[in-house]
């Protein structure tokens, strides 16, 4: 297996992000579901070049909380 750029693949899959003008994306952690030629299904992770392990772990932990509905953005709460 050889490393491949996946930007065009993500575009083809319709991957989008809710970004505001002026937002600066600094890291990416991508999880891909892949069906191999033999029909086996697997997961593959891809990360941006500068992403360190602790930030990657934090990003994964945060997205699990978001997906499970337990994440609350304090800035969005009404007092």
N, CA, C and O of each residue as an XYZ file, in Angstrom:
316
protein
N       0.840     -1.188      0.000
C       0.000      0.000      0.000
C       0.880      1.245      0.000
O       1.893      1.300      0.698
N       0.498      2.215     -0.766
C       1.249      3.467     -0.833
C       0.379      4.603     -0.320
O      -0.834      4.616     -0.531
N       1.013      5.560      0.359
C       0.279      6.743      0.808
C      -0.235      7.505     -0.411
O       0.460      7.633     -1.418
N      -1.458      8.003     -0.300
C      -2.083      8.762     -1.385
C      -2.687     10.039     -0.833
O      -3.186     10.058      0.292
N      -2.645     11.095     -1.610
C      -3.342     12.326     -1.266
C      -4.839     12.027     -1.352
O      -5.271     11.350     -2.285
N      -5.642     12.517     -0.396
C      -7.065     12.167     -0.382
C      -7.996     13.368     -0.521
O      -9.210     13.225     -0.380
N      -7.451     14.532     -0.790
C      -8.291     15.727     -0.922
C      -9.369     15.571     -1.979
O     -10.532     15.878     -1.719
N      -9.007     15.101     -3.171
C      -9.975     14.934     -4.248
C     -10.979     13.834     -3.892
O     -12.156     13.939     -4.239
N     -10.533     12.796     -3.215
C     -11.435     11.726     -2.783
C     -12.491     12.275     -1.827
O     -13.674     11.957     -1.953
N     -12.062     13.101     -0.869
C     -13.011     13.710      0.065
C     -13.997     14.613     -0.670
O     -15.182     14.644     -0.336
N     -13.513     15.343     -1.664
C     -14.399     16.184     -2.483
C     -15.431     15.322     -3.208
O     -16.611     15.669     -3.255
N     -14.986     14.203     -3.771
C     -15.873     13.301     -4.496
C     -16.950     12.732     -3.577
O     -18.091     12.537     -3.997
N     -16.585     12.467     -2.316
C     -17.540     11.937     -1.345
C     -18.476     13.017     -0.798
O     -19.420     12.708     -0.071
N     -18.218     14.277     -1.145
C     -19.079     15.368     -0.700
C     -18.798     15.824      0.723
O     -19.681     16.374      1.381
N     -17.588     15.605      1.203
C     -17.228     16.023      2.560
C     -17.152     17.547      2.607
O     -16.466     18.170      1.797
N     -17.869     18.140      3.569
C     -17.848     19.588      3.753
C     -17.627     19.901      5.227
O     -17.768     19.027      6.083
N     -17.289     21.124      5.513
C     -17.118     21.592      6.888
C     -17.770     22.956      7.018
O     -17.745     23.757      6.083
N     -18.351     23.219      8.174
C     -19.022     24.488      8.449
C     -17.989     25.479      8.959
O     -17.736     25.553     10.162
N     -17.389     26.243      8.048
C     -16.337     27.195      8.386
C     -16.802     28.612      8.102
O     -17.523     28.857      7.135
N     -16.387     29.537      8.947
C     -16.672     30.952      8.734
C     -15.508     31.604      8.010
O     -14.387     31.097      8.046
N     -15.770     32.730      7.352
C     -14.694     33.491      6.722
C     -13.648     33.827      7.775
O     -13.990     34.259      8.876
N     -12.396     33.634      7.447
C     -11.316     33.936      8.370
C     -10.911     32.765      9.254
O      -9.882     32.841      9.925
N     -11.702     31.666      9.276
C     -11.313     30.488     10.059
C     -10.035     29.887      9.473
O      -9.866     29.845      8.255
N      -9.157     29.432     10.328
C      -7.893     28.832      9.905
C      -7.861     27.378     10.364
O      -7.771     27.106     11.561
N      -7.934     26.462      9.435
C      -7.853     25.041      9.765
C      -6.385     24.700      9.965
O      -5.553     24.955      9.093
N      -6.070     24.117     11.132
C      -4.670     23.830     11.445
C      -4.328     22.347     11.410
O      -3.170     21.987     11.197
N      -5.306     21.492     11.613
C      -5.062     20.058     11.627
C      -6.272     19.330     11.086
O      -7.377     19.872     11.053
N      -6.052     18.087     10.658
C      -7.153     17.244     10.200
C      -6.898     15.807     10.631
O      -5.768     15.318     10.609
N      -7.980     15.148     11.021
C      -7.953     13.731     11.382
C      -9.134     13.101     10.656
O     -10.286     13.402     10.967
N      -8.862     12.246      9.707
C      -9.889     11.682      8.846
C      -9.977     10.179      9.087
O      -8.957      9.492      9.140
N     -11.201      9.670      9.234
C     -11.422      8.238      9.364
C     -12.152      7.780      8.111
O     -13.217      8.299      7.777
N     -11.574      6.808      7.425
C     -12.135      6.332      6.170
C     -12.642      4.904      6.327
O     -11.934      4.047      6.856
N     -13.861      4.647      5.872
C     -14.376      3.282      5.778
C     -14.045      2.803      4.375
O     -14.447      3.423      3.390
N     -13.316      1.707      4.286
C     -12.815      1.221      3.003
C     -13.293     -0.209      2.773
O     -13.157     -1.061      3.652
N     -13.847     -0.470      1.603
C     -14.177     -1.831      1.191
C     -13.047     -2.291      0.278
O     -12.840     -1.744     -0.805
N     -12.329     -3.298      0.735
C     -11.184     -3.813     -0.018
C     -11.659     -4.598     -1.240
O     -12.841     -4.923     -1.358
N     -10.739     -4.894     -2.136
C     -11.053     -5.627     -3.360
C     -11.654     -7.000     -3.065
O     -12.459     -7.502     -3.849
N     -11.269     -7.615     -1.933
C     -11.794     -8.941     -1.585
C     -13.127     -8.864     -0.839
O     -13.660     -9.888     -0.412
N     -13.672     -7.636     -0.680
C     -14.956     -7.451     -0.006
C     -14.851     -7.160      1.473
O     -15.848     -6.804      2.101
N     -13.671     -7.301      2.043
C     -13.469     -6.996      3.463
C     -13.634     -5.494      3.694
O     -13.188     -4.677      2.888
N     -14.281     -5.144      4.808
C     -14.439     -3.738      5.178
C     -13.473     -3.418      6.310
O     -13.329     -4.195      7.254
N     -12.821     -2.284      6.210
C     -11.849     -1.881      7.216
C     -11.930     -0.380      7.450
O     -12.527      0.345      6.654
N     -11.337      0.081      8.528
C     -11.209      1.507      8.804
C      -9.753      1.899      8.674
O      -8.856      1.163      9.086
N      -9.532      3.065      8.097
C      -8.186      3.607      7.945
C      -8.216      5.038      8.452
O      -9.167      5.772      8.183
N      -7.186      5.443      9.185
C      -7.118      6.833      9.623
C      -6.040      7.561      8.849
O      -5.014      6.991      8.478
N      -6.299      8.827      8.617
C      -5.342      9.699      7.950
C      -5.277     10.985      8.757
O      -6.301     11.476      9.232
N      -4.089     11.524      8.912
C      -3.936     12.762      9.684
C      -3.077     13.745      8.903
O      -2.284     13.368      8.041
N      -3.260     15.016      9.233
C      -2.416     16.035      8.622
C      -0.985     15.854      9.120
O      -0.741     15.279     10.181
N      -0.069     16.351      8.337
C       1.357     16.107      8.558
C       1.858     16.525      9.940
O       2.687     15.832     10.528
N       1.371     17.636     10.459
C       1.893     18.169     11.726
C       1.091     17.718     12.945
O       1.417     18.109     14.066
N       0.055     16.908     12.755
C      -0.808     16.516     13.871
C      -0.063     15.585     14.828
O       0.408     14.519     14.432
N       0.039     16.005     16.101
C       0.706     15.173     17.098
C      -0.307     14.227     17.742
O      -1.514     14.431     17.620
N       0.180     13.203     18.419
C      -0.695     12.145     18.941
C      -1.662     12.659     20.000
O      -2.802     12.199     20.061
N      -1.239     13.590     20.825
C      -2.118     14.053     21.895
C      -3.262     14.905     21.340
O      -4.387     14.831     21.836
N      -2.981     15.706     20.323
C      -4.040     16.478     19.680
C      -4.981     15.549     18.921
O      -6.195     15.753     18.928
N      -4.425     14.528     18.265
C      -5.257     13.548     17.558
C      -6.195     12.847     18.537
O      -7.377     12.672     18.238
N      -5.696     12.450     19.680
C      -6.517     11.791     20.692
C      -7.593     12.743     21.214
O      -8.741     12.340     21.399
N      -7.233     13.985     21.450
C      -8.200     14.983     21.900
C      -9.287     15.222     20.872
O     -10.458     15.352     21.230
N      -8.923     15.281     19.605
C      -9.901     15.478     18.542
C     -10.869     14.299     18.477
O     -12.076     14.494     18.330
N     -10.345     13.077     18.585
C     -11.203     11.891     18.562
C     -12.148     11.862     19.758
O     -13.329     11.545     19.613
N     -11.632     12.191     20.930
C     -12.450     12.215     22.142
C     -13.567     13.250     22.010
O     -14.711     12.985     22.380
N     -13.237     14.416     21.488
C     -14.229     15.479     21.322
C     -15.300     15.087     20.318
O     -16.481     15.343     20.553
N     -14.917     14.473     19.206
C     -15.918     14.118     18.197
C     -16.842     13.014     18.701
O     -18.015     12.982     18.328
N     -16.343     12.111     19.539
C     -17.216     11.095     20.129
C     -18.250     11.769     21.025
O     -19.431     11.423     20.982
N     -17.809     12.730     21.836
C     -18.747     13.462     22.699
C     -19.773     14.231     21.870
O     -20.953     14.263     22.221
N     -19.339     14.843     20.785
C     -20.247     15.589     19.913
C     -21.256     14.639     19.282
O     -22.452     14.929     19.278
N     -20.800     13.519     18.754
C     -21.685     12.555     18.104
C     -22.688     11.958     19.083
O     -23.816     11.646     18.699
N     -22.294     11.797     20.335
C     -23.183     11.236     21.351
C     -24.073     12.293     22.002
O     -24.855     11.975     22.897
N     -23.960     13.549     21.559
C     -24.816     14.612     22.058
C     -24.464     15.110     23.445
O     -25.267     15.800     24.071
N     -23.280     14.775     23.940
C     -22.900     15.191     25.291
C     -22.069     16.463     25.305
O     -21.811     17.014     26.375
N     -21.648     16.939     24.146
C     -20.815     18.127     24.084
C     -21.681     19.379     24.156
O     -22.671     19.495     23.432
N     -21.318     20.300     25.011
C     -22.025     21.574     25.112
C     -20.990     22.684     24.947
O     -20.003     22.734     25.680
N     -21.215     23.559     23.997
C     -20.339     24.707     23.797
C     -20.782     25.791     24.763
O     -21.854     26.374     24.597
N     -19.970     26.064     25.766
C     -20.310     27.027     26.795
C     -20.624     28.396     26.182
O     -21.484     29.114     26.692
N     -19.942     28.763     25.104
C     -20.170     30.058     24.468
C     -21.573     30.148     23.890
O     -22.096     31.251     23.733
N     -22.196     29.020     23.567
C     -23.532     29.012     22.979
C     -24.651     28.961     24.027
O     -25.822     29.135     23.690
N     -24.293     28.722     25.299
C     -25.322     28.621     26.329
C     -25.890     29.995     26.682
O     -25.152     30.978     26.754
N     -27.190     30.059     26.900
C     -27.824     31.291     27.356
C     -27.816     31.324     28.864
O     -28.171     30.337     29.509
N     -27.414     32.452     29.439
C     -27.398     32.578     30.906
C     -28.701     33.109     31.409
O     -28.873     33.282     32.616
